[in-house]
Amino acid sequence: MIGSIPVLCLGTLHAPHVHTLIFYSYHPIHFNRFPSLSHFVCFLQDSDDLVTLLKDAKQLMSLCVNYTGHLNPKNLPSSGITSNLLELYLPNNMHKILSYVSFPLLHSLTLSLPLHMFTRYQRLDVNIPNNPDFPNNIDFSHLSKLTMNNYVNIPFLKKLLSYLITHLALDIDTQDMYSVLASTSLLHLEDLRIIDMLSSEKMEIVRMVKMKKTLRNLKLVLAVPESVKELFWSNRSDFHKGLTMTFVQGYRR
């Protein structure tokens, strides 16, 4: 059941059949009063709240958070926390939490929120530094779906692509990202979506796709898709016969 709940009722409300809650600001709740809650969407104003969420909301399968500040290292847990999440949506400025929490069941990770989330707060400037310190000491053994809609450093990208990724969505704004895609085997990749922010030679995209023998669906968002479309059609015999290609004009940003 999905419904509208007055904030004043949250302290005493017992809702055993509610499975989805969406907050445009965070309000502490007693998760044991929502035993069926599996999907939680919220806008955080304090980094403490994310740690509390991951500690207390053990029943959650999907968590989507937005936060305009930066994690306070003093608020990060001193000992490991295990989360049962299957899906996690985080803005890039909260990435450090990935080093302090274990996600043994996680199969879908989105860094930087998808556009359909938080339309009220869309396009907030979170002031991500040029070289953010993305964590490398992570273990997502079940990760299969990866979406990265903002800056990511190359070592972190390589680490994430080392898992059995089947669905991948990337905003590409450096040539190095194409190099990583081309040099990573991605033996299980079936679905690839690229938003290309570059104006470089597009033959690199063609070469990269040729190497992905398991690819079934390809979507490219480019400033001038026609020239790339011609390249792909002229090389179509080199692609997997079942590959479906979609070309879209324009940038998301």
C-alpha positions in Angstrom: 0.0 0.0 0.0 1.2 3.5 -0.9 -0.4 6.4 0.9 0.1 10.0 2.2 1.1 10.0 5.9 1.0 13.2 8.0 4.4 13.8 9.5 3.0 14.3 13.0 1.7 10.7 12.9 5.0 9.1 12.2 6.0 8.8 15.9 3.1 6.6 16.8 1.9 5.2 13.5 1.9 1.4 13.1 1.5 0.5 9.4 2.2 -3.2 8.8 1.1 -3.2 5.2 3.0 -0.1 3.9 5.8 -1.1 1.5 6.9 2.2 0.1 7.6 5.6 1.8 8.7 8.8 0.0 9.9 11.7 2.1 11.0 15.1 0.7 12.8 15.7 4.0 13.9 13.1 6.5 11.9 12.3 9.6 13.1 9.7 12.0 10.7 6.8 12.2 10.5 3.5 14.1 11.1 1.0 11.3 9.8 -1.9 13.4 6.4 -0.3 13.0 6.7 -0.7 9.3 7.5 -4.4 9.0 6.5 -4.6 5.3 8.5 -1.5 4.3 10.8 -2.4 1.4 11.3 0.8 -0.6 12.4 4.0 1.0 13.0 7.4 -0.8 14.2 10.4 1.2 16.0 13.7 1.1 18.7 13.8 3.9 19.9 16.9 5.7 22.3 15.3 8.0 24.8 12.6 7.2 24.1 10.9 10.5 20.7 10.0 9.1 22.1 7.7 6.4 24.1 5.7 9.0 21.0 5.4 11.1 19.0 4.3 8.2 21.4 1.5 7.2 21.6 0.4 10.8 17.9 0.3 11.6 16.1 -0.4 8.4 17.1 -4.0 7.9 13.9 -4.9 6.0 14.6 -2.4 3.2 15.3 -3.8 -0.3 15.6 -0.5 -2.1 17.0 2.8 -0.7 17.2 6.1 -2.6 18.6 9.1 -0.9 19.6 12.6 -1.9 21.9 14.9 0.1 23.4 18.3 -0.7 26.2 18.3 1.8 29.2 16.0 2.4 29.6 13.1 4.8 31.2 14.1 8.1 33.9 11.5 8.8 33.2 11.7 12.5 29.7 10.4 11.8 30.8 7.3 9.9 30.5 4.0 11.8 33.6 2.7 13.5 32.6 -0.9 13.0 31.1 -2.6 10.0 27.3 -2.5 9.2 25.7 -5.1 7.0 22.8 -4.0 4.8 20.4 -6.3 3.0 19.7 -3.8 0.3 19.2 -5.1 -3.3 19.1 -1.6 -4.8 20.9 1.6 -3.7 20.7 5.1 -5.1 23.3 7.5 -3.8 24.6 11.0 -4.9 28.3 11.0 -5.5 29.0 13.2 -2.5 28.0 10.3 -0.2 30.1 7.6 -1.8 32.4 7.1 1.2 29.6 5.2 3.0 30.4 2.4 0.6 33.6 1.7 2.5 32.0 1.4 5.9 28.9 -0.7 5.1 28.8 -4.2 3.7 26.3 -4.8 0.9 26.5 -8.6 0.3 23.2 -8.8 -1.6 23.4 -5.5 -3.6 22.7 -6.1 -7.3 21.9 -2.5 -8.5 24.0 0.6 -7.7 23.2 4.1 -9.0 25.7 7.0 -8.2 24.0 10.3 -8.8 20.3 10.1 -8.8 18.2 9.3 -11.9 16.3 12.3 -13.2 12.8 11.0 -12.3 13.7 11.1 -8.6 13.3 14.2 -6.5 11.9 16.5 -9.2 11.4 19.1 -6.5 15.2 19.2 -5.9 16.3 18.5 -9.4 19.7 19.9 -10.6 21.0 20.9 -7.2 24.7 21.7 -7.2 26.5 19.4 -4.8 29.9 20.9 -5.4 31.7 17.6 -6.1 35.5 18.1 -6.0 37.5 17.6 -9.2 39.2 14.5 -7.8 36.9 13.0 -5.2 38.4 10.1 -3.1 36.2 7.3 -4.3 36.5 4.1 -2.2 38.4 1.0 -3.5 37.9 -1.2 -0.5 34.4 -2.4 -1.5 32.9 -5.8 -2.2 29.7 -6.1 -4.2 29.9 -9.7 -5.2 26.3 -9.7 -6.6 26.4 -6.4 -8.4 25.0 -6.7 -12.0 23.4 -3.3 -12.7 25.5 -0.1 -12.6 24.4 3.5 -13.3 26.8 6.4 -13.0 25.4 9.8 -14.0 28.2 12.0 -12.8 31.9 12.3 -12.4 33.7 9.1 -11.4 37.5 8.4 -11.1 39.0 5.7 -13.3 40.2 3.3 -10.6 36.8 3.3 -9.0 35.1 2.6 -12.4 37.6 -0.2 -13.1 36.8 -1.8 -9.7 33.0 -1.7 -10.3 33.4 -3.1 -13.8 35.3 -6.1 -12.5 31.9 -7.5 -11.3 29.5 -9.5 -13.4 27.8 -6.4 -14.9 24.9 -7.1 -17.2 23.3 -3.6 -17.4 25.6 -0.5 -17.5 24.7 3.2 -17.9 27.4 5.8 -18.0 27.8 9.5 -18.7 31.1 9.7 -20.5 33.0 12.9 -20.3 36.6 11.8 -20.5 38.5 9.8 -23.2 39.8 7.5 -20.4 36.3 6.2 -19.7 36.1 4.9 -23.3 39.5 3.3 -22.8 38.3 1.5 -19.7 35.2 0.2 -21.5 37.3 -1.0 -24.4 39.9 -2.7 -22.2 37.4 -4.4 -19.8 36.0 -7.7 -21.1 32.5 -7.3 -19.5 31.7 -10.9 -20.5 28.1 -10.7 -19.2 27.1 -7.2 -20.5 23.7 -7.2 -22.2 22.5 -3.7 -22.0 24.6 -0.5 -22.4 23.5 3.1 -22.3 26.0 5.9 -22.9 25.4 9.6 -22.7 28.4 11.0 -24.6 29.7 14.4 -23.5 32.6 14.4 -25.8 33.1 15.6 -29.4 36.0 13.3 -30.2 36.2 10.7 -33.0 33.3 8.4 -32.6 35.0 5.4 -34.2 36.1 4.6 -30.6 32.5 3.9 -29.7 32.2 1.6 -32.6 35.4 -0.3 -31.7 34.3 -0.6 -28.1 30.9 -2.0 -29.1 32.5 -4.5 -31.5 34.3 -6.1 -28.6 31.2 -6.6 -26.5 30.0 -9.9 -27.9 27.2 -10.5 -25.4 25.6 -7.0 -25.9 21.9 -7.1 -26.9 20.8 -3.5 -26.4 22.7 -0.3 -27.0 21.4 3.2 -26.5 23.6 6.2 -27.4 22.7 9.8 -26.5 24.9 12.2 -28.5 25.0 15.8 -29.7 25.1 14.8 -33.4 23.9 11.2 -33.6 23.6 10.9 -37.4 27.3 10.6 -38.1 27.7 8.0 -35.5 24.6 6.1 -36.7 26.2 5.9 -40.2 29.4 4.5 -38.7 27.4 1.8 -36.8 25.4 0.8 -39.8 28.4 0.6 -42.0 30.0 -1.7 -39.4 26.9 -3.6 -38.6 28.2 -7.0 -39.9 30.8 -6.9 -37.1 28.3 -6.7 -34.3 26.3 -9.4 -32.6 23.3 -10.3 -34.9 20.8 -9.7 -32.2 22.0 -6.2 -31.2 19.3 -3.6 -31.0 20.7 0.0 -31.4 19.0 3.3 -30.4 20.4 6.7 -31.2 19.1 9.8 -29.4 20.0 13.4 -30.0 20.8 15.7 -27.1 22.4 15.7 -23.7 20.6 14.9 -20.5 22.2 17.8 -18.7 
